[in-house]
Amino acid sequence: MSITPESVKELLESADFGDRIRGINQLREIEVATAFELIQPLITDKNTRVRYAAVSQLDTLGVDNKAKCLDLLRDRLFNDPEPDVQAAAADAIGGLKLTEAFDDLNKVYHETPEWLIQFSIVAALGELGEPRGFDLLNEALESDNNLLQTAAIGALGELGDTRAVPLLAPFADNEDWQVRYRLVQALGRLGGAEAQTTIQKLAQDEMEQVAKEAQNNLA
């Protein structure tokens, strides 16, 4: 049976949440503008899994209507009762590079008690490429949450602000090899003599994956 806008719409309007999720997944198979119109009611669906699936699709389905996407994502970022959906909204904001939402991300980061939302916001800031994100990422580096620190290291590498290099260098001695691995990648993106010095140190790392990544960056 072929997938058509009509068949997808029927699934999206089903009383069965499994059908609605299947319909959301099938939106990838139809024309983007039509899919974007069909997905919008699902953004506020009563079922958390449906809302999460719908919000997670917006960074691909909303590329031609970023203004409307911004409104939808701001609403879920601030108002959804589930942290998973709020985190998905932050992810989509990053994916769509909606720099207009920086103040919103900054506000939610400092107000939410949920580390998952903070993690998604930190990751989104790397994708946004918004220079104002530097201070928040520096703050996240000092978190006692290892996952937040790791995300901040990666995001600072993506942001490309070389002021990050001296802030990142101390992580070369971090006991978690995955942090050191992410550090090599970030420093490789940032470049410069100071970054190279730290990468040279990590090229001798006891963990093979870290050493190899560092050596690749030096090559």
N, C-alpha and C positions, 0 to 999 in steps of 0.2 A: 504494500500500500504506500503510495507516494505521500510525501509530506507537503502540505499546502497551508497557506495562511488560515484557511477555514478549518482544517483538521487540527492545527495547533490551537486555534481559538477555542475549539470545542474542549480540548484537554485543559486549557487554562481556566475554563469556566466550570470544570467538573467539581463536584462536591468532595471528591477524593483527593487528598493533598498529594498522594503519589502521582496521580495523573497530572496535577498542576506542575509538579517538579519535572515530570517527563516532558510536558509542554514547554517549559522554560528551556530545557536542554535542546529541544527541537527548534527553538527560535534561531539557532545558528544556521539552520538550513534554509531560511527564507530571507527575503530582501530586508536589508538593515532598517530602513525607515519604517517599514510595516512592523517588523519585530519590536522596534522601539515603542511604537504606539501600543502594541499588545502587552508589553511587559509592565507598563506603568501601573495598572491596578494591582499587580502582584507585589509591588514594593511595600504596600501596607496590608498585605494578606494577614489573616488572623493566625496562620501557622508560621512559627519561627523559621522552620527549615525552608519553607517557600519564600519567605522574605529574604533570607540569606542567599538563596539561589538566585533570586531576582536581582538583588543589589549587586551581587558578584558579577553579573552579566553587563552591568551598565558601562564598564570601561571599554567594552567593545561595541555594544549596541548604541551607545550615546555619542559616538565620535562626531556625528554630524549635527548634533543639537546639544552642545555643551552648556548653554545657558539653562536649558530645561533640566539637564542632568545635575547641574550645580544646585538647583532648587531641591530636587529630589534627594540628593545625597546629604545636603545640609539638614534636611528634615530628619533623615534616618540617623545621622550622626548625633544630633541633639536629642531626638525624641523617641528612638526605638528603645523598648524596655530590655532588649537582649544585647549583651556585650558583643556577641558574635556578629550580629547584624551591624552594630556601630563600627566594629573593626572592619567589616567588609566595605562599609561606606568610606572609611578612611583609605582603604586599599584602592578603591575605585577613583577617589579624588586624586591620588597619586598617579594612577594609571592614565587618567585623562589630563594630567598636568594642569589641574585647575588651581593656578597660583592665587586666584581671588579668594580661595578658601583657607589661605594660610592662617589668618586670624582665628578662624573657627577651629582649626586643628590645634592651634596653640592654646586656645581657651579650654577645649575638651581635655587636652593632655594634662593641664594643671588642675582640672576639676574632677576628673574621673578617678575612682579608687581601683579601676580594673587595669591590670598590667597588660592584658591582651590588647585593649584599645590603645594604650600607650605604645605598645610594640608596633602596631599597624601604623600609627601616626608617625613614629620615627622612621619606619621604612618608607612611608609615603613622602616624607620630606626629602629623601634622597632622590626619588623620582621627580619631584616637583622642580628641583633645581632652583628653588627660591632662596636667595642670599640671606634673607631674614631668618631662615631656619638654623643658621649656624649656632646661635646662642642656645636654642632649645636642644640641639644635638649635643652640644658641649655639656649641658645639664644632664642629659641622658647618660653620657659617659660616666658620670659620677654616681649613677644609680647603684643600689646594692643588688639589683636584678641582673644576673649574668646575661640573660637573653636580650634585655634592653641595651646593655652595653655593647653586645655583639652587633645588634642592629644599628646602633649609633655609629659604630666604627665603619660599617659598610656604607651607611648613608653619607657620612662625611667624605668618604672616598668619591661617591657619586656627585656630591655637591661641588667638589673641585676647588674649595677654598684652602690655599696652602697654609693658612693660619692653623689648620688642624694638625699639621705634622708634629709639632712639639707636644701637642695634647695626646696624640696617639702613640708616640714613641715608647712611653712607659709600659704599654701593653705587650711589648716584646718579651717581658718577663712573666706574663700571665700564665698561671698553671694550666689553664684550659687550652689545649692545642687548637681547638676550633676558633678560639678568639685570636690566636696568633696567626692562623691561616687567613682569617678574614682581614687581619691587620696587614698582611703582606699584600693582599689584593687592593686594599684601600691606599696604601702607600704607593703602590705601583701606579695607580690612577693619578695620585697627587704629584708625584715626581719631585725632582730637586735633589740637591746634594744631601740634605739632612735625611730625607726619606730613603735615599740610597744607602746611607750608612746603616740605618736600622735593617733594611732588607738584607744587606751583607751579613749582618749578625744572624739573621734568621735563616740564611742559607746554610748555616751550620746547626740548625735546630735538630734536637734529638728525634723529633717526629718526622718521619720521611715525607709525609704529605706537605708539611710546612716548608721543609728544606727544599723540596722539589719546586714548589710554587715560587719560593724566593729566587731560586736559581733561574727559573724561567723568566722572572722579571728582570734579572741582571743580564740575561743573554742579549 
